[in-house]
């Protein structure tokens, strides 16, 4: 049975990677810092560790999807992230594709083929 659990966990891990990216982009229409993103995602039911989030933010920034700025006015400096103009366009297009994927999968998982919720 542990083989099944391992396979499921690996598949869920792959699925989460993409959804975390979309979730992060969705929250960056206004400037946010890393810990605020962790909290906001958790409030929406998406658990992400800081060790996962910060490399993702750096990668998205390197890809040109995010802009960042340091705020040193507080006792603790914070790096704020915001969608760049290209990031906004990419996010909009990803949302369109995401909705199409969800619609297709809902059709597969619900009624088509006589299978419901993965059980015959």
C-alpha positions as CSV (number, residue, x, y, z in Angstrom):
1,X,0.0,0.0,0.0
2,X,2.9,2.3,0.7
3,X,3.7,2.3,-3.1
4,X,0.2,3.7,-3.8
5,X,0.7,6.4,-1.1
6,X,4.0,7.4,-2.5
7,X,2.6,7.6,-6.0
8,X,-0.3,9.7,-4.9
9,X,2.0,12.0,-2.9
10,X,4.3,12.5,-5.9
11,X,1.3,13.3,-8.2
12,X,-0.2,15.7,-5.7
13,X,3.2,17.4,-5.3
14,X,3.3,17.9,-9.1
15,X,-0.2,19.3,-9.1
16,X,0.5,21.7,-6.2
17,X,3.6,23.2,-7.9
18,X,1.5,24.7,-10.7
19,X,-1.4,25.7,-8.5
20,X,0.9,27.5,-6.1
21,X,2.3,29.6,-9.0
22,X,-1.2,30.6,-10.1
23,X,-2.2,31.3,-6.5
24,X,0.8,33.6,-6.0
25,X,0.2,35.5,-9.2
26,X,-3.4,36.0,-8.2
27,X,-2.4,37.8,-5.0
28,X,0.1,40.1,-6.5
29,X,-2.2,42.7,-8.1
30,X,-1.2,44.7,-5.0
31,X,2.3,44.7,-3.5
32,X,2.8,41.9,-1.0
33,X,5.8,40.5,0.9
34,X,6.7,36.9,1.3
35,X,5.2,36.2,4.7
36,X,2.0,38.0,3.8
37,X,1.6,35.7,0.8
38,X,2.1,32.6,2.9
39,X,-0.6,33.8,5.3
40,X,-3.0,34.8,2.4
41,X,-2.5,31.5,0.6
42,X,-3.1,29.6,3.9
43,X,-6.3,31.6,4.5
44,X,-7.5,30.3,1.1
45,X,-6.6,26.7,1.9
46,X,-3.3,26.6,0.1
47,X,-0.5,25.6,2.4
48,X,3.0,26.6,1.2
49,X,6.2,26.7,3.1
50,X,8.5,29.8,3.0
51,X,11.2,27.5,1.7
52,X,9.0,26.9,-1.4
53,X,7.6,30.4,-1.8
54,X,10.8,32.4,-1.8
55,X,12.5,30.5,-4.6
56,X,9.3,30.7,-6.6
57,X,9.1,34.5,-6.1
58,X,12.8,34.8,-7.3
59,X,12.1,32.6,-10.3
60,X,8.9,34.6,-11.3
61,X,10.9,37.8,-10.9
62,X,13.7,36.5,-13.0
63,X,11.2,35.5,-15.7
64,X,10.0,39.1,-15.7
65,X,6.5,38.3,-14.3
66,X,7.1,40.2,-11.0
67,X,8.7,43.5,-10.0
68,X,10.0,44.0,-6.5
69,X,11.0,46.8,-4.2
70,X,12.5,46.9,-0.7
71,X,10.7,48.8,2.0
72,X,13.3,49.8,4.6
73,X,11.0,52.1,6.6
74,X,10.0,49.4,9.1
75,X,12.2,47.9,11.7
76,X,12.5,44.9,9.5
77,X,13.2,45.5,5.8
78,X,10.7,43.7,3.5
79,X,10.8,43.0,-0.2
80,X,7.5,43.6,-1.8
81,X,6.4,41.9,-5.0
82,X,3.9,43.0,-7.6
83,X,2.9,41.7,-11.0
84,X,4.8,43.4,-13.9
85,X,2.9,44.4,-17.0
86,X,4.0,41.1,-18.6
87,X,3.1,39.3,-15.5
88,X,-0.5,40.7,-15.7
89,X,-0.8,39.5,-19.2
90,X,0.6,36.0,-18.5
91,X,-1.7,35.7,-15.4
92,X,-4.8,36.6,-17.5
93,X,-3.9,34.0,-20.1
94,X,-3.1,31.4,-17.5
95,X,-6.5,32.0,-15.9
96,X,-8.3,31.4,-19.2
97,X,-6.4,28.2,-19.7
98,X,-7.0,27.1,-16.1
99,X,-10.7,27.6,-16.4
100,X,-10.8,25.5,-19.6
101,X,-8.8,22.7,-17.9
102,X,-11.1,22.7,-14.8
103,X,-14.1,22.6,-17.1
104,X,-12.7,19.6,-19.0
105,X,-11.6,17.8,-15.9
106,X,-15.0,18.4,-14.2
107,X,-16.6,16.7,-17.2
108,X,-14.3,13.8,-17.0
109,X,-14.6,13.4,-13.2
110,X,-18.3,13.8,-12.9
111,X,-20.4,12.1,-15.5
112,X,-18.6,11.3,-18.7
113,X,-17.8,7.6,-19.2
114,X,-20.0,6.5,-16.3
115,X,-17.3,7.1,-13.7
116,X,-17.9,9.5,-10.8
117,X,-15.3,10.7,-8.4
118,X,-12.8,8.0,-9.6
119,X,-15.0,5.1,-8.6
120,X,-16.9,2.9,-11.0
